[in-house]
Amino acid sequence: MKLKHLTAGLAALAVAAPLAATTAQAYELTIPSLVYRTGPYAPGGIPFANGYADYFKLLEQRDGGINGATINFVECETAYNTQQGVECYENTKNQGESGALVYQPLSTGITYQLIPKASVDEIPMFTMGYGRTSAANGKVFPWIFNFPGTYWDAASGMVNYAAAIEGGEDQLKGKTIALVYHNSAYGKEPIRTLEELSSKHGFKLELLPVDHPGQEQKATWLQIRRMQPDWVLMWGWGVMNQVAVKEASSIRFPMDRFIGNWWAGSEHDVTPAGEGANGYLSATFHAPGADFPLHQEILEKVYDADMGAGDRDRVGEVLYNRGLVAAVWTVEAIRKAMEIKGSNEIVGKDVREGLEALNVTEERLGELGLPNFTYPVEISCAVHSDPGTVLIQQWDAAAGTWRVVASGIEPDRSVIMPLIEEDSAAYAAENNITPRDCN
Amino acid sequence: MEFLIETILSGLMAGVMYSLVALGFVLIFKASGIFNFAQGVMCLFAALTFAGIMEKTGLPWPIAFVMTIGVMVFVAWAVERFVLRHLVNQEPIILFMVTIGLAYVLEGVGDILWGSDVKVLDIGLPSGASDYMLDNFNIYVEKLEVFAALIAAVLVGFLAIFFQKTRIGRALRAVADDHQAALSVGISLQTIWVIVWSVAGFVALVAGTLWGAKSGVQFSLSLIALKALPVLILGGFTSIPGAIVGGLIIGVGEKLAEIYVGPFVGGAIENWFAYMLALAFLLVRPQGLFGERIIERV
C-alpha cells in the first residue's frame, strides 16, 4: 500500500514539477538595442550604447529585471548603416516571449525606414531627440515618440540662447547666423525652422552644407571667415564635428559664438582641437558628468562586478548619459505599460500605451537617482515630444569637462507647432493616414 | 583679391594632403599593376597603430613611429606571403578584388586591436593658423598643411631617387611592366612586392599621421581614399609627380568651385566637382596628366 502511494506520489510530482517550473519562470521582456560600435560613426555610437546597456544591466543585477519580469537585452550592430539597421529590426522584432518591446534606432536614416514598419508590427519607436521632427504629432504618428525635444526645438533653443546673449530677441535683427550642416536628411532638418525664425527676428541666415563625412571643410570655413557671421550653428555628426571645431579655432572664430546641436557636443568632438576648443557651446537636454546617485549605483553594482559595457572612467560622458537617460525613460514607459495592463506580461503595443501615459516628474527623477539631471516629461496621445526645453553646455578645455551655462531655454513653439502640423499633415496625406482623435 | 589668394593657397595645401594619400596608390600600381583599394584603410590602420601604441604603452612618439613602420613592414610581408604570392600573373580585376577584401581585414583587425574611439594624435605637430600670414597679410594658412607640404616634397624627392636611381627601383619598374618577364631575368617578385608594399605602408603612415593630427585618428580616415581617386585619375596612376600636381589641381579646383560656384547651386559641390574635373581631363588625356600612354600593337 505504502509502495502504491509512494509510486502515485512520485508520478504526480513528475507531472507537476515541470508545470510548477513553467509557472515560476518569469516573463521575459525583449529589449533590442540597435547600436553602432564599428565604422566611422562608432566614437558616437559606443558611449550611447554603453549607457543604454548599463542601465538594463543594473536592473538585472539590483532588481532581477523589471517588476518581476526578466530582461532579454539584444544588441544588434548597425554600423550606422540604414540597410543593416533594417535587418537588425527584422531579426529582433519577434525574439523572445514578448517580442521586441520598443526600438531606439539611433539613426535618422534607419528611423525613416522603420516608421512605416513599426505601425504594421505594432512596436513603438523611441527616437529620442532625432528622426522625423513632425513625429511629435501623435495623432499622425501613434507609434513614434521623439521626446524630450525635436531638432526644431533645438534650433529654436539655440537661436533663443543667441538672442539672450545679444540682449534680447530684437537684437537679432540685422545679425548673421550661419548654419554649418551635414548634407543629409539629418543635417537639413533645422533649415525650415531657422528660415521661419530668420523671417520673424530679422537675422540673415547663411546655409553652408558639408558633404559626408566632413573630413575636409576648408572651403566652408573660408566662407565663414569672409562672411564673419555673428553666430555659427552646427548640425554635424562624426568626424565632421571634430574637423569643424578645429577649423573654427584655426580661423579664430570666437568659440562662445559657435553652438553645436545635441549630436555635436560630446567629449570626442572637442578633444582633437585641444585648447582651441575651449568655450565651444552645444545644446543638450541633460546634464553631463557622473555626479549623480544613479551613476554611483552603476559603478558599484555593474562596474565593480566587472559587468560594465565600457570603460569605467567613461561613465558620465555626454553620450553615455544620453544612452542612460534613454534607457531610464524606456523603462519608465515599460513600468507604466505594466501598470495600465495590471500585469508584467506586456508586448509592444502595451509599451506604446505606456509611452503615451508617461509622466516622469522631477520627484520621480530624484527617486531614480537623477535629481536635476534633465527636464520632466509628460507625453500624451497628441503630444509625443515634450517639453522641448534646451540646455546649453560649454567645453572647458583645461578641465576637460562640459559644464551647463544656460538652462530652461524654451523653444518658440508658436513657430514650431504650425510647422509640425503642416509637415505631419503632408505625411498623412501622402500615406492615406487619417489622424487619430485624441480628445 | 586677398580672399582669392587665400582660397588658392588653401586649395594648394589641401591638395598636398590629398597627394600624400594618392602617393601610396601610385607606388603600388607603379610596381605591381595593382589598384590597391585598401590604401585608404592602410592610412587608417597605420595611424591607429601609431596612436594606439602611444596610448597603450606611453612610449615617446619616435619609438612608436618606428614600431609602426615595423608593423607596416609585417603587413606588407603578410600580404605578399598569404595573398599576392598565390595570384602571380592573375587578371588585374582579381588582384583589385583581393585588395577590397584586404581593406575589410585591416579595418577589422584595427578595430579589434585598438578600438573604435577617436584617438588624439598629440606629437607636437604645428597646428592652427599661421600668425605671421594672418597678422601681416590677413591671409589664413594652416601651419599643419604647410608642414605637410614640406613632408610631401621630401617624400617625392626620396621616391623619385629611389625609383630612378636605385637598382631596386628599376626592378620595381620592371615588375610593373611584366611579372613574367621580370621573373625571367631573375628579379624576385616576392621581395619586390614586400618592398613596395612596405614603402606604401610608410607613405600611408605619414598620410594617416597628418590627417589624424587634423581630425583625430578615427575610422572615417579610411574614407580619405575617396579624395585621392580624382587626384589619381587626373595625375595618372603611374606618376609620382602626377600625384602631386594632380592633388594641387584638384585642391585648388574644388575650393574655387565650392566658394564661387557652390552658393549658386546649393553648396557642397567640392566632392563631386573634383570627380568632374578629373573626368574632364580624362576626355583629353585618358592616361592622366603624367600617366604612361599604353600602346598595344595587335
Contacts between the chains, C-beta under 8 A, distances in Angstrom:
chain1	res1	chain2	res2	distance
A	37	B	116	6.3
A	38	B	111	5.8
A	38	B	116	5.9
A	38	B	219	7.7
A	39	B	116	7.6
A	39	B	219	6.0
A	40	B	218	6.9
A	40	B	219	4.6
A	40	B	220	3.7
A	40	B	222	7.6
A	40	B	223	6.7
A	41	B	220	7.9
A	42	B	116	3.4
A	42	B	117	7.5
A	42	B	218	8.0
A	42	B	219	6.2
A	43	B	116	6.4
A	43	B	117	5.2
A	43	B	118	4.5
A	43	B	218	5.8
A	46	B	116	6.2
A	46	B	117	6.6
A	183	B	267	7.8
A	183	B	268	4.3
A	207	B	267	6.9
A	208	B	267	6.3
A	209	B	266	7.1
A	209	B	267	4.5
A	209	B	268	3.8
A	210	B	268	6.5
A	211	B	268	4.7
A	211	B	270	7.1
A	211	B	271	4.7
A	213	B	220	4.5
A	213	B	223	5.3
A	215	B	211	7.3
A	215	B	215	6.1
A	215	B	220	6.2
A	215	B	221	7.7
A	215	B	223	6.5
A	215	B	224	6.0
A	215	B	227	7.5
A	216	B	14	6.1
A	216	B	17	7.8
A	216	B	227	6.6
A	216	B	270	7.6
A	218	B	10	4.8
A	218	B	11	7.7
A	218	B	13	7.9
A	218	B	14	5.3
A	218	B	255	6.4
A	219	B	7	7.7
A	219	B	10	7.7
A	219	B	254	7.3
A	219	B	255	5.0
A	219	B	258	3.7
A	219	B	259	5.4
A	219	B	262	7.3
A	219	B	270	5.7
A	220	B	258	7.7
A	222	B	3	7.6
A	222	B	6	6.4
A	222	B	7	5.9
A	222	B	10	6.0
A	222	B	140	7.1
A	222	B	255	7.3
A	222	B	259	6.3
A	223	B	259	6.0
A	225	B	6	7.9
A	225	B	140	6.0
A	226	B	3	5.6
A	238	B	218	8.0
A	238	B	220	6.0
A	239	B	215	5.3
A	239	B	216	7.6
A	239	B	218	6.0
A	239	B	220	4.1
A	242	B	118	6.8
A	242	B	215	5.0
A	242	B	216	5.2
A	242	B	218	7.8
A	243	B	214	7.0
A	243	B	215	4.8
A	246	B	127	7.8
A	246	B	214	6.9
A	246	B	215	6.9
A	249	B	128	6.8
A	250	B	127	7.5
A	250	B	128	5.1
A	250	B	129	4.9
A	250	B	140	7.5
A	250	B	142	5.8
A	251	B	129	6.5
A	251	B	140	5.8
A	252	B	129	6.7
A	252	B	134	7.6
A	268	B	117	6.8
A	268	B	118	4.3
A	268	B	216	7.2
A	271	B	118	7.2
A	271	B	120	5.4
A	271	B	216	7.2
A	272	B	118	6.5
A	272	B	120	5.4
A	272	B	215	6.1
A	272	B	216	3.5
A	274	B	120	7.7
A	274	B	122	7.3
A	274	B	127	7.6
A	276	B	127	7.7
A	276	B	128	6.5
